[in-house]
Amino acid sequence: MTRSFEKSIAANARLHKAIPGGAHTYAKGDDQYPEDMAPVIERGAGAHVWDVDGNEYIEYGSGLRAVSLGHAHPRVIEAVRGQLERGSNFVRPSILEAEAAERFLASVPTADMVKFAKNGSDATTAAVKLSRAITGRARVAICSDHAFFSTDDWFITRTPMAAGIPDAIGDLTVGFPYGDLAATEELLRRYDGEIACVILEAATAEEPPAGYLEGLRDLVHSYGALLVFDEMITGFRFSEAGAQGVYGVTPDLSTFGKALGNGFAVSALAGKREFMERGGLRDNHERVFLLSTTHGAETHSLAAAMAVMDVYAEEGIAARLYERGEKLAAGVREVALAAGVEDHVLVRGRASNLVFATLDENFAPSQPYRTLFLRELILGGVIGPSFVVSSALTDADIEKTVEVVAQACTVYRKALEAQDVSAFLPGRPVQPVFRKFA
């Protein structure tokens, strides 16, 4: 099928004229897609989206992993519509805030209290602030192997895009490697009495080493710091209770978002009562300005979250995400093997949260080969920076995706044999999000 991107190209020019970067999230920028092949989306339904040129795609990684039920899920839309007609924001809390909090804590029973916000960065930064207040310490230890924690200075200072952040702030964030307790203990010992919290994702593409999370919890506590799990991705994707529900390790604080709202803006900071109450009105310590956002408890977003949690519980969504992912991964691996690129086109991660890796002739990660792979997927009617599934994917969607991947692998094989992927690319390769210059 021939695809035109003429209207998307024009729309991207409009976006760049009015919006720095051409998108409100860097990971959605057109630099993340092959040149002149960055579709601008007009609408979505289920696991499919349509761009402004009228091209239809099977979509993966929807909303940067946020839309786990599929676009415009009827239960979610019904709940949102019902609240919009009743007003969305008031001068005092809505009763829906209590209902949503209670519903969340039933899904994540390892937490005692929760506070809602609009985006993940609000929640992770609140966790850092609270940890600093509780411990009286300034430094934060982040997992250096994990891609993203916040748009705020305490994290961005550790990336190549640290322009505008004073060195004094950067000095307060230190990094540790995932899975290495000895290296983490050395860091905690070096900054003994200075580190307020250790923040990480409990797991990403690789499973944690046996005993690692338990050992990390005990180690962090032995040095008087708090353990924070960033569950933005793992929450409601690894399980309804997040990674802590899978691995049985309870952090002091945890943050949720993305799949919680199925595309509606809602995030959450959750944790132990003794810590969370520091941001409340029933504690005798110095108060913490924890989270206070005008739109943090918009009723329609909380209604969306409650509908999402209900659908997960009633329809076994977490199990379906695993089943859909397992079917997709098996198909992709089969066609990669058939094309002879099984060591170059890889599928990694938990079945509910799959990513793909594109390796060059020397088996090193390659942006040009990623570009080639993305290009062939888009031309075949599949779009996504990953293979992260939604529960809306049908068998037919997955079978079509595998067919498109098979064709992509054939072209990939030709590029490997030629040892010149550039000959297969009419434009520049896709770029990493974090880079110092455009």
C-alpha positions as CSV (number, residue, x, y, z in Angstrom):
1,M,0.0,0.0,0.0
2,T,1.3,3.4,-1.0
3,R,1.3,5.9,1.8
4,S,1.4,9.7,1.5
5,F,2.7,11.8,4.4
6,E,2.1,15.2,2.7
7,K,-0.4,16.5,5.2
8,S,1.7,15.2,8.2
9,I,4.8,17.0,6.9
10,A,2.8,20.2,6.7
11,A,1.3,19.6,10.1
12,N,4.7,19.0,11.6
13,A,5.9,22.4,10.2
14,R,2.9,24.0,11.9
15,L,3.7,22.2,15.2
16,H,7.3,23.4,15.1
17,K,6.3,27.0,14.4
18,A,4.1,27.2,17.5
19,I,5.5,24.6,19.9
20,P,9.2,24.2,20.9
21,G,10.3,20.8,19.6
22,G,7.0,20.3,17.7
23,A,5.4,18.3,20.5
24,H,4.6,18.6,24.1
25,T,6.7,15.5,24.9
26,Y,10.2,15.1,23.5
27,A,9.6,11.3,23.1
28,K,6.8,12.2,20.6
29,G,9.1,14.5,18.5
30,D,9.4,14.0,14.8
31,D,13.1,13.4,15.3
32,Q,12.1,10.1,16.9
33,Y,10.8,8.9,13.5
34,P,12.2,8.5,10.0
35,E,12.6,11.8,8.2
36,D,9.3,12.9,6.6
37,M,7.6,9.9,8.0
38,A,6.4,11.2,11.4
39,P,2.6,10.8,11.2
40,V,0.5,13.5,12.9
41,I,-2.5,11.7,14.5
42,E,-6.0,12.7,13.9
43,R,-7.9,10.1,15.9
44,G,-7.7,6.7,17.5
45,A,-10.1,3.8,18.3
46,G,-9.0,0.7,20.2
47,A,-5.5,-0.3,19.0
48,H,-5.7,1.7,15.8
49,V,-4.9,5.3,14.9
50,W,-5.4,7.4,11.8
51,D,-3.1,10.3,10.7
52,V,-4.1,13.5,9.0
53,D,-3.3,11.9,5.6
54,G,-5.9,9.2,6.3
55,N,-3.4,6.4,6.8
56,E,-4.4,3.8,9.3
57,Y,-2.0,2.1,11.7
58,I,-1.9,-0.6,14.3
59,E,-0.4,1.3,17.3
60,Y,2.0,0.1,20.0
61,G,3.2,2.0,23.0
62,S,0.0,4.1,22.9
63,G,0.4,7.4,24.6
64,L,3.9,6.5,25.8
65,R,2.4,3.3,27.5
66,A,-0.5,5.2,29.0
67,V,-3.4,3.8,26.9
68,S,-3.4,0.2,28.0
69,L,-7.2,-0.4,27.3
70,G,-7.1,1.1,23.9
71,H,-8.3,4.5,22.7
72,A,-11.7,5.8,23.6
73,H,-12.5,2.7,25.8
74,P,-16.3,2.9,26.2
75,R,-16.3,2.3,30.0
76,V,-13.8,5.1,30.5
77,I,-15.5,7.5,28.2
78,E,-18.9,6.8,29.9
79,A,-17.4,7.5,33.3
80,V,-15.7,10.7,32.1
81,R,-18.9,12.0,30.3
82,G,-20.9,11.4,33.4
83,Q,-18.6,13.6,35.5
84,L,-18.3,16.4,32.9
85,E,-22.0,17.0,33.2
86,R,-21.6,17.4,37.0
87,G,-18.7,19.9,37.0
88,S,-15.0,19.1,37.0
89,N,-13.3,21.3,39.6
90,F,-14.6,23.0,42.8
91,V,-13.5,25.2,45.7
92,R,-13.5,22.2,48.0
93,P,-12.8,18.5,47.5
94,S,-15.3,16.4,45.5
95,I,-16.5,13.2,47.2
96,L,-15.1,11.5,44.2
97,E,-11.6,12.3,45.6
98,A,-12.3,10.0,48.5
99,E,-13.8,7.3,46.3
100,A,-10.9,7.4,43.9
101,A,-8.3,7.3,46.7
102,E,-10.1,4.3,48.4
103,R,-10.3,2.5,45.1
104,F,-6.6,3.1,44.4
105,L,-5.6,1.8,47.8
106,A,-7.7,-1.3,47.2
107,S,-5.7,-1.9,44.0
108,V,-2.4,-1.1,45.7
109,P,-2.8,-2.5,49.2
110,T,0.9,-2.0,50.0
111,A,0.2,1.8,50.3
112,D,-1.7,3.4,53.2
113,M,-2.4,6.8,51.6
114,V,-2.4,8.4,48.1
115,K,-2.3,11.9,46.6
116,F,-3.2,12.5,43.0
117,A,-1.6,14.9,40.5
118,K,-1.6,15.3,36.8
119,N,1.7,14.0,35.6
120,G,4.5,11.7,36.6
121,S,7.1,14.3,37.3
122,D,4.9,16.0,39.9
123,A,4.6,12.7,41.8
124,T,8.3,11.7,41.6
125,T,9.5,15.2,42.6
126,A,7.0,15.1,45.5
127,A,8.5,11.8,46.6
128,V,12.0,13.3,46.5
129,K,10.9,16.4,48.5
130,L,9.1,14.3,51.1
131,S,12.1,12.0,51.5
132,R,14.3,15.1,52.0
133,A,12.0,16.5,54.6
134,I,11.7,13.2,56.5
135,T,15.5,12.4,56.6
136,G,16.8,16.0,56.7
137,R,19.2,15.1,53.9
138,A,19.8,16.7,50.5
139,R,21.2,14.1,48.2
140,V,19.1,11.8,45.9
141,A,20.4,8.6,44.5
142,I,18.9,7.6,41.1
143,C,19.3,4.4,39.1
144,S,21.7,5.4,36.3
145,D,20.4,2.6,34.1
146,H,16.8,3.8,34.0
147,A,15.8,6.2,31.3
148,F,13.6,8.8,32.9
149,F,12.2,9.9,36.3
150,S,11.2,13.6,36.0
151,T,11.3,16.8,34.0
152,D,12.5,18.5,37.1
153,D,16.1,19.6,37.8
154,W,17.0,16.9,40.3
155,F,16.8,14.3,37.4
156,I,17.5,16.3,34.2
157,T,20.8,17.5,35.7
158,R,22.0,13.9,35.0
159,T,21.2,14.0,31.3
160,P,23.0,15.7,28.4
161,M,20.2,18.4,28.4
162,A,21.2,20.0,31.7
163,A,21.3,23.5,30.3
164,G,19.7,26.0,32.7
165,I,20.3,23.9,35.8
166,P,22.8,25.3,38.4
167,D,25.8,23.0,39.2
168,A,24.8,23.2,42.9
169,I,21.6,21.4,42.1
170,G,23.4,18.8,40.0
171,D,25.8,18.0,42.8
172,L,22.9,16.8,44.9
173,T,22.0,13.9,42.6
174,V,24.2,10.8,42.4
175,G,23.7,7.6,40.4
176,F,24.0,3.8,41.1
177,P,23.9,0.8,38.8
178,Y,20.8,-1.5,38.7
179,G,21.3,-4.9,40.2
180,D,24.6,-4.2,41.9
181,L,24.2,-4.1,45.7
182,A,27.9,-3.8,46.3
183,A,28.2,-0.7,44.2
184,T,25.1,0.8,45.8
185,E,26.5,0.2,49.3
186,E,29.7,1.9,48.3
187,L,27.7,4.9,47.2
188,L,25.7,5.0,50.4
189,R,28.9,4.6,52.4
190,R,30.6,7.4,50.5
191,Y,27.7,9.7,51.2
192,D,26.8,8.3,54.6
193,G,24.2,10.4,56.2
194,E,23.6,12.5,53.1
195,I,21.3,10.5,50.9
196,A,17.6,11.1,51.4
197,C,16.2,8.4,49.1
198,V,17.1,5.8,46.5
199,I,14.7,5.9,43.5
200,L,14.4,3.3,40.7
201,E,12.0,1.3,38.7
202,A,11.7,-2.1,40.3
203,A,12.3,-3.7,36.9
204,T,12.5,-2.7,33.2
205,A,13.4,-5.0,30.3
206,E,15.3,-7.4,32.6
207,E,14.1,-9.2,35.6
208,P,15.8,-8.2,38.9
209,P,18.5,-10.6,40.1
210,A,17.3,-13.0,42.8
211,G,17.0,-11.2,46.1
212,Y,18.1,-7.9,44.7
213,L,15.0,-5.8,45.6
214,E,14.8,-7.3,49.1
215,G,18.5,-6.6,49.6
216,L,18.2,-3.1,48.2
217,R,15.4,-2.3,50.6
218,D,17.3,-3.5,53.6
219,L,20.5,-1.8,52.5
220,V,18.8,1.6,51.9
221,H,17.1,1.4,55.3
222,S,20.3,0.5,57.0
223,Y,21.7,3.8,55.9
224,G,18.6,5.7,57.0
225,A,17.3,6.5,53.6
226,L,13.9,5.9,52.0
227,L,13.2,3.5,49.1
228,V,11.1,4.9,46.3
229,F,9.7,2.8,43.4
230,D,8.9,4.7,40.2
231,E,5.8,2.7,39.0
232,M,4.8,5.0,36.2
233,I,5.4,2.2,33.7
234,T,5.1,-0.9,35.8
235,G,1.9,0.2,37.6
236,F,-1.2,-1.4,36.1
237,R,1.0,-3.1,33.5
238,F,3.1,-5.5,35.5
239,S,0.1,-6.0,37.7
240,E,-2.7,-3.9,39.2
241,A,-0.5,-3.3,42.2
242,G,2.5,-2.6,40.1
243,A,5.9,-4.2,40.3
244,Q,5.7,-4.2,44.1
245,G,2.7,-6.5,43.7
246,V,4.7,-8.9,41.5
247,Y,8.0,-9.0,43.5
248,G,6.6,-8.7,47.0
249,V,8.8,-5.8,48.1
250,T,7.1,-2.8,49.6
251,P,8.8,0.6,49.1
252,D,8.4,3.5,51.5
253,L,7.0,5.6,48.7
254,S,5.9,4.8,45.1
255,T,4.6,6.8,42.1
256,F,2.0,5.8,39.5
257,G,0.6,7.3,36.4
258,K,0.3,6.4,32.6
259,A,-2.0,3.4,32.5
260,L,-3.9,4.6,35.6
261,G,-5.9,7.0,33.4
262,N,-5.9,5.3,30.0
263,G,-4.9,8.6,28.4
264,F,-6.5,11.0,30.9
265,A,-4.1,13.0,33.0
266,V,-3.8,11.5,36.4
267,S,-0.8,10.4,38.5
268,A,-0.4,9.4,42.1
269,L,2.1,9.5,45.0
270,A,1.4,6.6,47.4
271,G,3.2,5.4,50.5
272,K,3.3,4.6,54.1
273,R,1.0,6.6,56.4
274,E,3.8,7.8,58.7
275,F,5.5,9.5,55.7
276,M,2.5,10.7,53.7
277,E,1.0,12.4,56.8
278,R,3.9,14.8,56.7
279,G,2.1,16.5,53.9
280,G,-1.2,16.6,55.7
281,L,-2.8,18.3,58.7
282,R,-2.6,15.6,61.3
283,D,1.2,15.5,61.9
284,N,3.2,17.3,64.5
285,H,6.4,17.6,62.4
286,E,7.2,20.7,60.3
287,R,4.8,20.6,57.4
288,V,5.8,19.6,53.9
289,F,4.3,21.3,50.9
290,L,3.8,18.0,49.3
291,L,1.4,18.3,46.3
292,S,-1.0,21.1,45.8
293,T,-2.2,21.4,42.2
294,T,-5.3,23.3,40.9
295,H,-6.2,20.5,38.5
296,G,-4.8,17.5,40.5
297,A,-8.2,16.2,41.4
298,E,-10.3,17.1,38.3
299,T,-13.3,14.8,38.6
300,H,-13.3,13.5,35.1
301,S,-9.7,12.3,35.3
302,L,-10.4,10.6,38.7
303,A,-13.5,9.1,37.1
304,A,-11.4,7.7,34.3
305,A,-8.9,6.2,36.8
306,M,-11.7,4.5,38.7
307,A,-13.2,3.1,35.5
308,V,-9.7,1.8,34.5
309,M,-9.3,0.1,37.8
310,D,-12.8,-1.4,37.6
311,V,-12.1,-2.7,34.0
312,Y,-8.8,-4.2,35.1
313,A,-10.4,-6.1,38.0
314,E,-13.5,-7.2,36.2
315,E,-12.0,-8.2,32.8
316,G,-8.5,-9.5,33.9
317,I,-6.7,-6.8,31.9
318,A,-3.3,-7.5,33.4
319,A,-3.5,-11.1,32.3
320,R,-4.7,-10.1,28.8
321,L,-1.7,-7.7,28.4
322,Y,0.6,-10.6,29.1
323,E,-1.2,-12.9,26.7
324,R,-1.2,-10.3,23.9
325,G,2.5,-9.6,24.5
326,E,3.5,-13.3,24.5
327,K,1.7,-13.9,21.2
328,L,3.4,-10.9,19.6
329,A,6.8,-11.7,20.9
330,A,6.6,-15.3,19.7
331,G,5.6,-14.1,16.2
332,V,8.3,-11.5,15.9
333,R,11.0,-13.9,17.1
334,E,9.8,-16.5,14.6
335,V,10.0,-14.2,11.6
336,A,13.3,-12.7,12.7
337,L,14.7,-16.2,12.8
338,A,13.3,-17.0,9.4
339,A,15.0,-13.9,8.0
340,G,18.3,-14.7,9.7
341,V,18.2,-11.5,11.8
342,E,17.3,-13.1,15.1
343,D,20.5,-11.8,16.7
344,H,19.9,-8.2,15.4
345,V,16.2,-7.6,15.8
346,L,15.4,-8.5,19.4
347,V,12.3,-8.4,21.6
348,R,12.9,-7.8,25.3
349,G,11.0,-7.2,28.5
350,R,8.0,-8.6,30.2
351,A,5.3,-9.6,27.8
352,S,3.1,-6.8,29.0
353,N,5.8,-4.2,28.4
354,L,7.8,-5.3,25.3
355,V,10.5,-3.2,23.7
356,F,12.6,-4.0,20.6
357,A,16.3,-3.6,20.0
358,T,17.9,-3.0,16.6
359,L,21.6,-4.1,16.4
360,D,24.1,-3.5,13.7
361,E,26.6,-5.8,12.0
362,N,28.7,-5.7,15.1
363,F,25.7,-6.4,17.4
364,A,25.8,-2.9,18.8
365,P,22.6,-0.8,19.3
366,S,22.1,1.2,16.2
367,Q,20.0,4.3,15.5
368,P,20.3,4.0,11.7
369,Y,19.0,0.4,11.9
370,R,16.2,1.5,14.3
371,T,15.3,4.0,11.6
372,L,15.2,1.3,8.9
373,F,13.0,-0.9,11.1
374,L,10.6,1.9,12.0
375,R,10.4,3.0,8.4
376,E,9.4,-0.5,7.2
377,L,6.8,-0.8,10.0
378,I,5.2,2.5,9.2
379,L,5.1,1.7,5.5
380,G,3.4,-1.5,6.5
381,G,0.8,0.2,8.7
382,V,2.3,-0.4,12.1
383,I,3.5,2.5,14.3
384,G,5.2,2.6,17.7
385,P,8.5,3.3,19.4
386,S,8.1,-0.1,21.1
387,F,6.0,-3.3,21.1
388,V,4.1,-2.3,24.2
389,V,0.7,-3.8,23.8
390,S,-2.8,-2.7,24.7
391,S,-5.6,-5.0,25.6
392,A,-7.5,-3.8,22.5
393,L,-5.2,-5.6,20.2
394,T,-7.0,-8.4,18.3
395,D,-5.5,-11.7,16.9
396,A,-5.8,-10.1,13.5
397,D,-3.9,-7.0,14.6
398,I,-1.0,-9.2,15.9
399,E,-1.0,-11.4,12.9
400,K,-0.8,-8.3,10.6
401,T,2.0,-6.9,12.8
402,V,4.0,-10.0,12.5
403,E,3.6,-10.0,8.7
404,V,4.8,-6.4,8.6
405,V,7.8,-7.3,10.8
406,A,8.6,-10.2,8.5
407,Q,8.9,-7.8,5.6
408,A,11.0,-5.4,7.7
409,C,13.3,-8.2,8.7
410,T,13.9,-9.1,5.0
411,V,15.0,-5.5,4.3
412,Y,17.0,-5.5,7.5
413,R,18.9,-8.6,6.3
414,K,19.7,-6.9,3.0
415,A,21.2,-3.9,4.8
416,L,23.3,-6.2,7.0
417,E,24.6,-8.1,4.0
418,A,25.4,-4.8,2.3
419,Q,27.1,-3.6,5.5
420,D,25.7,-0.2,4.6
421,V,22.4,0.7,6.2
422,S,22.6,4.3,4.9
423,A,22.0,3.0,1.4
424,F,18.5,2.0,2.6
425,L,17.7,5.3,4.3
426,P,16.6,8.3,2.3
427,G,16.9,10.7,5.2
428,R,18.7,11.2,8.6
429,P,18.5,8.5,11.3
430,V,16.2,8.9,14.3
431,Q,17.8,10.7,17.3
432,P,18.2,10.0,21.0
433,V,15.9,12.2,23.1
434,F,18.7,13.2,25.4
435,R,21.4,15.0,23.4
436,K,23.2,18.3,24.0
437,F,22.5,19.9,20.7
438,A,19.7,19.7,18.1
